Amino acid sequence: MAKALLGHIGGTDPRMLAEVRRLQQRVRDLEDQLGRAKAENDALAAAVHSDSFDRELLAAVEQREPALT
């Protein structure tokens, strides 16, 4: 009865298996991308708190033109 409710008659559907594999690979790719983004974010956060970045930011702010009013 459970098989009939799920529309599953016979063996496993190769298309469904291929889709599951594709989705599993996509999840792995996204997890890798998230790891790289977190590492980059940590590096940027560390740079924000460094003195050299503060001096560079202050110099950039002082050099920019005033906004049009």
C-alpha positions as CSV (number, residue, x, y, z in Angstrom):
1,M,0.0,0.0,0.0
2,A,2.8,2.4,0.9
3,K,4.4,1.9,-2.5
4,A,1.1,2.7,-4.3
5,L,0.7,5.8,-2.2
6,L,4.1,7.0,-3.2
7,G,3.6,6.1,-6.9
8,H,6.5,3.7,-6.6
9,I,5.9,0.5,-8.5
10,G,8.8,-1.7,-9.3
11,G,12.5,-0.8,-8.9
12,T,14.1,2.6,-8.2
13,D,13.6,5.2,-10.9
14,P,16.9,6.1,-12.6
15,R,15.8,9.7,-13.2
16,M,15.1,10.1,-9.5
17,L,18.5,8.6,-8.5
18,A,20.2,11.0,-11.0
19,E,18.3,13.9,-9.5
20,V,19.3,12.9,-6.0
21,R,22.9,12.6,-7.0
22,R,22.8,16.0,-8.7
23,L,21.2,17.6,-5.7
24,Q,23.8,16.0,-3.3
25,Q,26.6,17.4,-5.5
26,R,24.9,20.9,-5.5
27,V,24.7,20.8,-1.7
28,R,28.4,19.9,-1.5
29,D,29.3,22.7,-3.9
30,L,27.3,25.2,-1.9
31,E,28.9,24.1,1.4
32,D,32.3,24.6,-0.2
33,Q,31.3,28.0,-1.4
34,L,30.0,28.9,2.1
35,G,33.3,27.8,3.6
36,R,35.2,30.0,1.2
37,A,32.9,33.0,1.9
38,K,33.2,32.6,5.6
39,A,37.0,32.5,5.3
40,E,37.0,35.6,3.2
41,N,34.7,37.3,5.6
42,D,36.9,36.4,8.5
43,A,39.9,37.8,6.7
44,L,38.1,41.0,5.9
45,A,36.9,41.4,9.5
46,A,40.5,40.9,10.7
47,A,41.6,43.6,8.3
48,V,39.0,46.0,9.5
49,H,40.3,45.7,13.0
50,S,44.0,46.3,12.0
51,D,45.6,49.7,12.3
52,S,46.8,49.7,8.7
53,F,43.3,49.4,7.4
54,D,42.0,52.2,9.7
55,R,44.7,54.5,8.3
56,E,43.9,53.6,4.7
57,L,40.2,54.1,5.3
58,L,40.7,57.4,7.0
59,A,42.8,58.6,4.0
60,A,40.2,57.4,1.5
61,V,37.5,59.3,3.4
62,E,39.5,62.5,3.5
63,Q,40.2,62.3,-0.2
64,R,36.6,61.8,-1.5
65,E,34.6,64.6,-2.9
66,P,31.6,66.0,-1.0
67,A,28.2,64.8,-2.1
68,L,26.1,67.0,-4.3
69,T,23.3,68.8,-2.5
